[in-house]
Amino acid sequence: MFYSFIRVVARFILLVINGNAHYENKEVLPDGPYVLVGPHRTWWDPIYFAVAASPRKFGFMAKQELFHNPILRWILVHANAFGVDRAHPGPSVIKTPVKMLKKQDLGVIIFPSGTRYSSELKGGAMLIAKLAKVPIVPAVYQGPVKFSSLFKRKRVTVRFGEPITVPAGKLTDDVTAQIGDQMQAAFDQLDKEIDPNFKYVPDQSKYLAEKASGKLK
């Protein structure tokens, strides 16, 4: 109930702030739960993904530090977020989203590239999808990467790609690399379908801040 409410609020805020969002290729989205993956380009692209893929509800990974504040913790928990210790991720980073997918009928949004500026794909999304027996759906966000640019009503586009099935059997290094390549190819193709001349340029101020703090690897 709270998730539905907060998504309506988020949709309204995005409409007021930007009002120029376009959600493309929604017809490929599965009827059941799935793992939604995409390159992490801004701190608000998870919000756009969740709104774009409505009416499916989603769970989210969030850094554990956000749960230290009791008010924010209450909001995050009721919005289906779960904490992850980025320095020492434990088994729950896999078990919790798998449980969401299998028992709560939720989708899960994951950004498998680690940081906003890394191109390295991780196998976590694949393992979660495999254990939950659900497909992976690639998606991309194109739009402002600076929050101030949202207010200029520049176009925002979220486009979904064809679901990717994780094969049965062991996730060997070769299989993980193959699916990782497939995911990256899907991201590249979706970007070209939106804009053949698209080139992602990160917010340099955030990039330099993360690099200086040691968060960027």
MARZA-794379 format. One record per residue (C-alpha): residue number from 1; residue in one letter; x, z negated, y. Coordinates in Angstrom, 3 decimals. Example, Ala and Ser with C-alpha at 12.3 -4.5 7.8 and 13.67 -1.06 7.14 Angstrom:
# residues 2
   zator   zami          u          w          v
       1      A     12.300     -7.800     -4.500
       2      S     13.670     -7.140     -1.060
END
This chain:
# residues 217
   zator   zami          u          w          v
       1      M      0.000      0.000      0.000
       2      F      2.752     -0.966      2.463
       3      Y      4.752      2.161      1.576
       4      S      1.772      4.385      2.418
       5      F      1.305      2.533      5.702
       6      I      4.955      2.718      6.727
       7      R      5.097      6.425      5.861
       8      V      2.117      7.089      8.156
       9      V      3.926      5.162     10.892
      10      A      7.125      7.119     10.263
      11      R      5.245     10.429     10.336
      12      F      3.677      9.485     13.685
      13      I      7.022      8.409     15.179
      14      L      8.687     11.647     14.067
      15      L      5.811     13.607     15.556
      16      V      6.162     11.838     18.900
      17      I      9.960     12.006     18.993
      18      N     10.415     15.544     17.712
      19      G      7.177     17.229     16.699
      20      N      8.954     20.319     15.369
      21      A      9.337     19.617     11.637
      22      H      8.863     22.264      8.952
      23      Y      8.660     21.478      5.228
      24      E      9.314     24.489      3.022
      25      N      8.875     25.384     -0.644
      26      K      6.844     22.285     -1.549
      27      E      5.155     24.249     -4.332
      28      V      8.237     23.751     -6.551
      29      L      7.881     19.946     -6.541
      30      P      6.991     18.554     -9.996
      31      D      3.704     16.766    -10.569
      32      G      5.447     13.726    -12.042
      33      P      8.379     11.568    -10.867
      34      Y     11.747     13.151    -10.124
      35      V     15.106     12.423     -8.539
      36      L     15.303     14.018     -5.096
      37      V     18.899     14.755     -4.081
      38      G     20.472     16.242     -0.993
      39      P     23.573     16.223      1.204
      40      H     23.513     13.215      3.552
      41      R     23.724     14.608      7.094
      42      T     22.067     11.945      9.262
      43      W     20.776      8.393      8.873
      44      W     17.196      9.688      9.281
      45      D     17.202     12.495      6.710
      46      P     15.868     10.072      4.014
      47      I     12.837      9.523      6.256
      48      Y     12.284     13.251      6.630
      49      F     12.698     13.759      2.864
      50      A     10.122     11.071      2.093
      51      V      7.633     12.476      4.598
      52      A      8.244     16.066      3.490
      53      A      7.647     15.273     -0.197
      54      S      4.404     13.378      0.456
      55      P      2.167     12.353     -1.304
      56      R      4.823     11.358     -3.865
      57      K      6.139      7.852     -3.183
      58      F      9.840      7.088     -3.494
      59      G     12.344      4.349     -4.059
      60      F     15.568      4.222     -2.054
      61      M     19.063      2.890     -2.384
      62      A     20.177      0.792      0.604
      63      K     23.395     -1.091      1.268
      64      Q     23.190     -4.725      0.226
      65      E     24.080     -5.980      3.709
      66      L     20.698     -4.857      5.031
      67      F     18.955     -7.374      2.768
      68      H     20.640    -10.377      4.398
      69      N     18.073    -10.409      7.191
      70      P     14.851    -11.946      5.757
      71      I     12.506     -9.830      7.889
      72      L     14.332     -6.589      7.153
      73      R     14.579     -7.601      3.508
      74      W     10.791     -7.988      3.304
      75      I     10.275     -4.552      4.859
      76      L     12.830     -2.883      2.600
      77      V     11.515     -4.453     -0.605
      78      H      7.929     -3.464      0.206
      79      A      9.124      0.042      1.079
      80      N     10.583      0.351     -2.461
      81      A     14.221     -0.019     -1.360
      82      F     16.771     -1.816     -3.521
      83      G     20.181     -3.153     -2.562
      84      V     23.479     -1.725     -3.721
      85      D     26.879     -3.353     -3.325
      86      R     28.934     -0.323     -2.327
      87      A     32.249     -2.031     -3.007
      88      H     31.254     -3.319     -6.446
      89      P     28.193     -1.446     -7.757
      90      G     26.828     -3.061    -10.907
      91      P     24.541     -1.842    -13.712
      92      S     21.482     -2.306    -11.482
      93      V     22.472      0.761     -9.474
      94      I     21.374      2.762    -12.532
      95      K     18.829      0.436    -14.164
      96      T     16.690     -0.182    -11.075
      97      P     15.962      3.485    -10.205
      98      V     15.413      4.314    -13.883
      99      K     12.799      1.539    -14.054
     100      M     11.152      2.882    -10.902
     101      L     10.929      6.355    -12.369
     102      K      9.677      5.265    -15.799
     103      K      7.401      2.304    -15.069
     104      Q      6.335      2.550    -11.438
     105      D      5.706      6.301    -11.241
     106      L      7.933      6.554     -8.180
     107      G     10.377      9.269     -7.278
     108      V     13.884      8.230     -6.239
     109      I     15.855      9.660     -3.318
     110      I     19.619      9.757     -3.828
     111      F     22.409     11.298     -1.772
     112      P     25.004     12.055     -4.451
     113      S     27.757     13.075     -2.042
     114      G     28.774      9.478     -1.392
     115      T     29.286      9.616      2.380
     116      R     27.781     11.983      4.911
     117      Y     31.069     13.860      5.099
     118      S     32.129     14.058      1.461
     119      S     31.508     17.133     -0.703
     120      E     32.253     15.269     -3.941
     121      L     29.200     15.086     -6.177
     122      K     28.694     11.989     -8.264
     123      G     27.232     11.738    -11.752
     124      G     24.922      8.826    -10.889
     125      A     21.927     11.001    -10.042
     126      M     22.376     12.924    -13.282
     127      L     22.584      9.776    -15.409
     128      I     19.495      8.302    -13.737
     129      A     17.540     11.522    -14.295
     130      K     18.704     11.727    -17.907
     131      L     17.783      8.126    -18.779
     132      A     14.412      8.397    -17.056
     133      K     13.803     11.856    -18.552
     134      V     12.887     13.406    -15.219
     135      P     14.183     16.484    -13.377
     136      I     16.456     16.597    -10.359
     137      V     15.069     18.333     -7.266
     138      P     17.607     19.543     -4.684
     139      A     16.690     19.507     -1.004
     140      V     18.441     20.044      2.312
     141      Y     17.871     18.880      5.869
     142      Q     18.717     21.171      8.756
     143      G     18.252     19.876     12.259
     144      P     19.792     17.611     14.882
     145      V     22.532     15.269     13.686
     146      K     22.529     13.305     16.941
     147      F     19.519     11.061     17.494
     148      S     19.281     12.085     21.142
     149      S     18.877     15.719     20.078
     150      L     15.674     14.893     18.208
     151      F     14.020     14.216     21.549
     152      K     14.853     17.769     22.641
     153      R     12.321     18.933     20.042
     154      K     14.870     21.068     18.244
     155      R     13.614     22.460     14.941
     156      V     13.916     20.275     11.846
     157      T     13.612     21.925      8.440
     158      V     13.493     20.342      4.999
     159      R     13.503     22.830      2.148
     160      F     13.122     22.042     -1.553
     161      G     14.765     23.900     -4.433
     162      E     13.839     24.573     -8.025
     163      P     14.045     21.502    -10.301
     164      I     17.201     21.073    -12.357
     165      T     16.871     19.752    -15.906
     166      V     19.578     17.455    -17.243
     167      P     20.233     18.472    -20.872
     168      A     19.813     16.022    -23.725
     169      G     22.919     14.568    -25.244
     170      K     26.018     12.947    -23.837
     171      L     26.930     13.525    -20.200
     172      T     30.453     14.736    -20.805
     173      D     32.829     15.582    -17.989
     174      D     32.124     19.274    -18.552
     175      V     28.344     18.795    -18.432
     176      T     28.606     16.583    -15.344
     177      A     30.792     19.172    -13.607
     178      Q     28.406     21.966    -14.568
     179      I     25.340     20.184    -13.178
     180      G     27.311     19.110    -10.121
     181      D     28.186     22.753     -9.462
     182      Q     24.540     23.682     -9.972
     183      M     23.424     21.068     -7.464
     184      Q     25.975     22.175     -4.877
     185      A     25.010     25.829     -5.397
     186      A     21.373     24.856     -4.823
     187      F     22.262     23.069     -1.574
     188      D     24.210     26.116     -0.385
     189      Q     21.396     28.493     -1.321
     190      L     18.744     26.391      0.396
     191      D     20.833     26.259      3.552
     192      K     21.165     30.062      3.515
     193      E     17.445     30.509      2.934
     194      I     16.699     28.453      6.023
     195      D     19.447     29.974      8.153
     196      P     22.047     32.453      6.796
     197      N     24.438     31.428      9.589
     198      F     24.080     27.670      9.102
     199      K     27.204     25.533      9.172
     200      Y     26.960     21.757      9.026
     201      V     28.813     20.059     11.870
     202      P     28.716     16.240     11.578
     203      D     28.229     13.883     14.483
     204      Q     31.888     13.392     15.380
     205      S     31.346     10.008     17.034
     206      K     29.939      8.557     13.806
     207      Y     32.610     10.329     11.753
     208      L     35.434      8.814     13.785
     209      A     33.817      5.372     13.756
     210      E     33.460      5.402      9.965
     211      K     37.008      6.706      9.538
     212      A     38.408      3.977     11.778
     213      S     36.478      1.271      9.896
     214      G     37.750      2.495      6.551
     215      K     34.272      3.320      5.241
     216      L     35.041      7.010      5.044
     217      K     37.028      7.990      1.976
END
